[in-house]
């Protein structure tokens, strides 16, 4: 097996792994005494066969048994303590790295949207389980194999030779298993991940599958990936099974050979019968960690893959650099020759955007489909970064802000409103545990959705389900609007905020925009409906990836009124 990597103490994942080192050192120190106490059983058998049975002394038998049981109890206590130490070390590792991985996963999803990373959080579980499981302690116990071999040599040189041969054969079979099954296991895991992603995407659109009789072809597509995973899994299982059978044969054959050869030596009076039994037990104990390692080899292989994936993720999207805390912005927004391309893409979708909004002003952005309106919204919120030009909030470029601090001063209502499992109040308050109930209700009133929320079964305590499944599209949009305005942010960007609203909802939206604009909030509205432009101060017209017009609302509308339906299409 190739090593995980050159251990760089400064790497984010390695820093987290170093949190388990103190516990691991303690557990490994326990391992010395645990392995020393493993000699209790063979020494007990040696004394029974060589002293107690020939002498028929029951007092000696009782004394030896009491001593052996006492030492075995110590062994069991040390094993329990070692397991508890490693279990707690695994929890400490998870706490050290879990939140960092979640944040890095979020940042990577923004940089490369659409990439399936469902395995990533499971990778943390894989490494944690490796730390807490028996595989790692078996590796530690394997370090004491020379001690057992040395004792075997003391009993008889041939016992030492047999111990070395047994260890080498088992290690060789392990390496052979690694070489024969790695490719098949990797292919099986990849095919299984593809099948899971395909099934999840299909079932997420269950209504369309049912309504348009698409279940059968989608199911067939999943079955192709699933069958591919099964075939690779069967191939890996068969190869691994052959090696496992060979390992068991070698293990039992060696145990038999040791007893048979020991009996021969006892017949030749080179060793005593007790030595024969003791040597068999000692070699069995010596090989036990190797057998555990072989049994958990798949876990080691999975952990190696998890380590590589997590290292790459944290190295690329780890902690943000420390930034100076900037004062709360007033809302002055400046764009200077901004060019935009989707993350990971090279094609510029919008360029040459230049405008300025003073604090409290509002802007309506219109244009045909694919003009770059939603892309501009994402850049204004800091979700995407411009590939050229400058974007400033109160004179400071957005990249100078700490992303989490900036989020407190920005509100965003995306085109596809995503709510999260929890109560209506939690969603409005952005799930902040210290949110004040009065502030939540006040924002809902200002956003014009308080009465609508009161009509829900449990009011603000209504559990909306995953993705807001318990709400209609219009209800989700109005709650998302209140969330965007929560905390009175300096800048609010609304992407098609009236897409699911009726006339009453749209009137409430315009009234809410007016209230927040009067309170000093800068508002940018992306819209296809000309009626929404009644609530803005300025208008920006985009077409073919470039700004075409910008200015005061009435001036721009006078110029584009004849073509407004085409622009809004």
MONORHU-V374997 format. One line per field, one symbol per residue. ss: DSSP state (A for helix, B for strand, O for the rest). A space follows every 10 residues. Layout:
ss->???
This chain:
ss->OOOOOOOOOO OAAAAAAAOO AAAAAAAAAA AAAAAAAOAA AAAAAAAAAA AAAAAOOAAA AAAAAAAAAA AAAAAAAAAA AAAAAAAAAA AAAAAAAAAA AAAAAAAAAA AOOOOOOOOA AAAAAAAAAA AAOAAAAAAA AAOOAAAAAA AAAAAOAAAA AAAAAAAAAA AAAAAAAAAA AAAAAAAAAA AAAAAAAAAA AAAAOAAAAA AOOOAAAAAA AAAAAAAAAA AAAAAAAAAA AAAAAAAAAA AAAAAAAAAA AAAAAAAOOO OOAAAAAAAA AAAAAAAAAA AAAAAOAAAA AAAAAAAAAA AAAAAAAOOO OOOOOOOOOO OOBBBBBBBB BOOOOOOBBB BBBBBBBOOO OBBBBBBOOO OOAAAAAAAA OOOOOOOBBB BBBOOBBAAA OOAAAAAOOB BBBOOOOOOO OOBAAAAAOO OOOOOOAAAA AAAAAAOOOA AAAAOOOOAA AOBOOAAAOO OOAAAAAAAA AAAAAOOOOO BBBBBOOOOO OOAAAAAAAA AAAAAAAAOO OBBBBBOOOA AAAAAOOBBB BBBOOBBBBB BBAAAAAAAA AAAAAAAAO
